[in-house]
Amino acid sequence: MTKHDSNASGLSDLITSYIDFPEKTGNELAKKILEILTSHSVRNKISKAAGGYRTQISIGLDHLVEEVRQETVINCLEQFLKPDYEVMLDEQSAKYVHNAAQFAAYALVDRHLGSVTKDGKERTKRLSTTPYKWGESPEEDEQNTPAVSFTNDPSHEMLELALEKAKATDTSLHQCLSLLQKGHTQLEVAEIMGVSDRTVRNHLKKAAELVRY
């Protein structure tokens, strides 16, 4: 059993039952999601989301952990009822839940951070300003390599040009480039967007094509 699925047995069956009978199965599914999202795992997600801003979070860690867990339950229950959701195996479903929890951690940490950095400057960079794209979880064995560019260190003007073109043609690509512009690594971008690192690399290839024309 992996770190994602130690409590996942029966999760997919519950999701299936919830889709068919949401009022009957909702509470049981919510309880199962909370079992999967242990306090320890959520603390790790919060730590990853906060990075160097950990000491500036305005609420207690225990309260934030519970906020992330509850937010994830709400988001997952909503997502499971969407027509395009496809029920997966228990382990994949658990990864899906953990992926959603990581996004919730980014959003809630950002919400509870102060507006001033450690050195007294105004904090202008948000951890994540993009909507979550539900889907496949990032592959665990991929390296956390910096995603500083889609070519060899392009100029700011090139990145801005690609962003502008992508805005009108490809919202997913625009989201990816926006995160790269904020300094996130490829793995971080993949986690925030809910896609694989390979998908991020494909987006970078598209961006390179855009600025050629």
C-alpha positions as CSV (number, residue, x, y, z in Angstrom):
1,M,0.0,0.0,0.0
2,T,1.3,3.4,-0.8
3,K,1.2,6.6,1.3
4,H,-1.9,7.6,-0.7
5,D,-4.0,4.5,-0.3
6,S,-3.5,3.1,3.2
7,N,-7.1,3.9,4.1
8,A,-8.5,3.8,0.6
9,S,-10.1,0.3,0.6
10,G,-13.7,0.6,-0.5
11,L,-13.4,4.3,-1.6
12,S,-14.4,3.7,-5.2
13,D,-17.4,1.7,-4.2
14,L,-18.5,4.5,-2.0
15,I,-18.0,7.0,-4.8
16,T,-20.2,4.9,-7.1
17,S,-22.9,4.6,-4.4
18,Y,-22.7,8.3,-3.8
19,I,-23.2,9.1,-7.5
20,D,-26.3,6.9,-7.5
21,F,-27.7,7.9,-4.1
22,P,-25.9,11.1,-2.9
23,E,-28.3,11.8,0.0
24,K,-27.9,8.3,1.3
25,T,-24.1,7.8,0.9
26,G,-22.8,11.4,1.3
27,N,-22.0,11.2,5.0
28,E,-20.2,7.9,4.7
29,L,-18.1,9.0,1.8
30,A,-17.2,12.2,3.6
31,K,-16.0,10.1,6.6
32,K,-13.9,7.9,4.3
33,I,-12.3,11.0,2.7
34,L,-11.4,12.3,6.1
35,E,-9.9,8.9,7.0
36,I,-7.7,9.2,4.0
37,L,-6.6,12.7,4.8
38,T,-4.8,12.1,8.0
39,S,-3.6,15.1,10.0
40,H,0.0,14.1,9.2
41,S,-0.5,14.0,5.5
42,V,-2.4,17.4,5.5
43,R,0.3,19.0,7.6
44,N,2.9,17.9,5.0
45,K,0.7,19.5,2.3
46,I,0.4,22.7,4.2
47,S,4.2,22.8,4.8
48,K,4.7,22.3,1.1
49,A,2.3,25.0,0.2
50,A,3.6,27.5,2.7
51,G,7.3,27.1,2.1
52,G,9.2,30.0,3.6
53,Y,6.0,31.6,4.7
54,R,5.1,29.0,7.3
55,T,5.7,31.4,10.3
56,Q,3.3,34.0,8.8
57,I,0.1,31.9,8.7
58,S,-2.4,33.8,10.7
59,I,-4.3,30.8,12.3
60,G,-3.1,27.8,14.3
61,L,-1.9,24.8,12.4
62,D,-4.5,22.5,13.9
63,H,-7.3,24.8,12.7
64,L,-5.7,25.1,9.2
65,V,-5.4,21.3,9.0
66,E,-9.1,20.9,9.7
67,E,-10.0,23.6,7.2
68,V,-8.0,21.9,4.5
69,R,-9.7,18.5,5.3
70,Q,-13.2,20.0,5.2
71,E,-12.6,22.0,2.1
72,T,-11.3,18.9,0.3
73,V,-14.4,16.9,1.3
74,I,-16.7,19.6,0.0
75,N,-14.8,20.0,-3.3
76,C,-14.6,16.2,-3.9
77,L,-18.2,15.6,-3.2
78,E,-19.1,18.3,-5.7
79,Q,-16.7,16.9,-8.3
80,F,-17.9,13.3,-8.0
81,L,-21.4,14.4,-9.0
82,K,-20.3,16.0,-12.2
83,P,-21.3,14.1,-15.4
84,D,-17.8,13.8,-16.7
85,Y,-16.3,12.3,-13.6
86,E,-15.2,8.7,-14.1
87,V,-14.8,6.4,-11.1
88,M,-11.3,5.0,-10.7
89,L,-9.7,2.2,-8.7
90,D,-9.3,2.8,-4.9
91,E,-5.6,3.8,-5.1
92,Q,-6.3,6.2,-8.0
93,S,-9.3,7.7,-6.2
94,A,-7.2,8.2,-3.1
95,K,-4.5,10.0,-5.2
96,Y,-7.3,12.1,-6.6
97,V,-8.4,13.1,-3.1
98,H,-4.8,13.9,-2.0
99,N,-4.3,16.0,-5.1
100,A,-7.4,17.9,-4.3
101,A,-6.1,18.4,-0.7
102,Q,-2.9,19.8,-2.0
103,F,-4.7,22.4,-4.0
104,A,-6.9,23.2,-1.0
105,A,-3.7,23.7,1.1
106,Y,-2.3,26.2,-1.4
107,A,-5.5,28.1,-1.5
108,L,-6.1,28.2,2.3
109,V,-2.5,28.9,3.2
110,D,-2.6,31.8,0.8
111,R,-5.8,33.0,2.3
112,H,-4.3,33.0,5.8
113,L,-1.0,34.6,5.1
114,G,-0.2,38.1,6.1
115,S,0.5,40.8,3.6
116,V,4.1,41.5,4.7
117,T,7.1,39.2,4.1
118,K,9.8,38.4,6.7
119,D,12.0,41.3,5.6
120,G,9.1,43.8,6.0
121,K,8.3,44.1,2.3
122,E,4.8,43.9,0.9
123,R,3.9,40.4,-0.2
124,T,2.7,40.7,-3.8
125,K,3.1,37.1,-5.0
126,R,0.2,34.7,-4.3
127,L,0.9,31.0,-3.9
128,S,-1.8,30.2,-6.4
129,T,-4.3,32.3,-8.2
130,T,-5.5,29.8,-10.7
131,P,-8.5,27.5,-10.7
132,Y,-7.9,23.9,-10.0
133,K,-8.0,21.5,-13.0
134,W,-9.4,18.2,-11.8
135,G,-7.9,15.1,-13.4
136,E,-4.9,12.9,-13.2
137,S,-2.5,13.2,-10.2
138,P,1.1,14.0,-10.7
139,E,3.5,11.1,-11.0
140,E,5.3,10.6,-7.7
141,D,8.7,9.6,-9.1
142,E,9.2,12.7,-11.3
143,Q,11.9,15.1,-10.2
144,N,11.1,18.6,-8.9
145,T,13.0,20.4,-11.6
146,P,12.8,24.1,-11.9
147,A,10.5,25.3,-14.7
148,V,12.1,28.6,-15.4
149,S,11.3,28.7,-19.1
150,F,9.9,27.0,-22.2
151,T,13.1,27.6,-24.1
152,N,16.6,28.4,-22.7
153,D,15.8,31.2,-20.3
154,P,13.4,33.3,-22.5
155,S,13.1,37.0,-21.9
156,H,10.2,38.4,-19.9
157,E,8.9,39.8,-23.1
158,M,8.7,36.4,-24.7
159,L,6.9,34.9,-21.8
160,E,4.4,37.8,-21.8
161,L,3.9,37.3,-25.5
162,A,3.2,33.6,-25.0
163,L,0.8,34.4,-22.1
164,E,-1.1,36.9,-24.2
165,K,-1.5,34.5,-27.2
166,A,-2.4,31.6,-25.0
167,K,-5.1,33.6,-23.2
168,A,-7.1,33.8,-26.4
169,T,-6.5,30.2,-27.6
170,D,-5.8,27.8,-24.7
171,T,-6.9,28.5,-21.1
172,S,-5.0,25.5,-19.8
173,L,-1.7,26.6,-21.4
174,H,-2.3,30.1,-20.1
175,Q,-2.7,28.7,-16.6
176,C,0.5,26.7,-16.9
177,L,2.5,29.7,-18.2
178,S,1.1,32.0,-15.4
179,L,2.3,29.5,-12.8
180,L,5.7,29.3,-14.4
181,Q,5.9,33.1,-14.5
182,K,5.3,33.1,-10.7
183,G,8.4,30.9,-10.2
184,H,6.8,27.5,-9.7
185,T,8.7,24.3,-10.7
186,Q,7.3,21.9,-13.3
187,L,6.2,19.5,-10.6
188,E,4.5,22.2,-8.6
189,V,2.7,23.4,-11.7
190,A,1.6,19.8,-12.4
191,E,0.3,19.4,-8.9
192,I,-1.6,22.7,-8.9
193,M,-3.2,22.0,-12.2
194,G,-3.9,18.4,-11.5
195,V,-2.0,17.0,-14.5
196,S,1.2,15.0,-15.1
197,D,4.6,16.6,-15.6
198,R,4.5,15.3,-19.2
199,T,1.5,17.4,-19.8
200,V,3.3,20.5,-18.5
201,R,6.2,19.8,-20.8
202,N,3.8,19.5,-23.7
203,H,2.4,22.9,-22.7
204,L,5.9,24.4,-22.9
205,K,6.4,23.0,-26.4
206,K,3.1,24.7,-27.4
207,A,4.4,28.0,-25.9
208,A,7.6,27.8,-27.8
209,E,5.5,27.4,-31.0
210,L,3.3,30.4,-30.2
211,V,6.2,32.9,-29.9
212,R,7.6,31.8,-33.3
213,Y,4.7,33.4,-35.2
